[in-house]
Amino acid sequence: SCKVFFAKDPLKIVRAQGQYMFDDKGEKYLDCINNVAHVGHSHPYVIKAATKQMELLNTNSRFLHDNLVQYAQRLTATLPEKLSVCYFVNSGSEANDLALRLARQYHGHQDVITLE
């Protein structure tokens, strides 16, 4: 049930920079699939910030840390008052799973309708 993109002529992407990805033959492709719209691949600011954080602590959000609270406060300060709770997840799949669990808890129903 897992679909492979480009099954007949698979791409072997080996690196990326900005909005482009490069295959093992040096061919350049415009990345229209990943989250490249945010800051692009290999963005120097993001690399510097990530490196600085990983030099201090490289973990996920399951453990308490002041930076999570500070980020949540900064984020919610930009939103309407009703949007005052943050859930930090590491992927779209995890976000969808959490949203489904929250909806089931709130409504007490287990049924789901999905569209393809």
C-alpha positions, 0 to 999 in steps of 0.5 A: 500500500506504499506507493513509490514515486517515479517507479518506472524511472526512479530518482536517486536524490543525493543532495539539495540546496534552496528550492532544488534537489540533485540526483546522483547524476548531477541533474537538478530538479525543482522541489515541489513536494517537500516543505521547501516553501518554508526556507528551502533546503540547506538554509544557512540560518536553519543549519546554524540554529540546528547545530547550536541546539544539537550541540546542547541537546538533541532530543524530541519534545517528549521531555520538558524543556524551557525552550518548548514553553517559550516557543509556545508562548511566542507562538500563541501570542500571535494568535487569537485568544481561543488558540492558546494551546500548542501540541508539538509533533514531528510530522504530518502523520503524527499531527493527523493522528493527534487530531483524530485522537482529540476529535474522538475524545471530544465527541466520544465517537469512533467513526471517521470519514476520509476522502481520497 
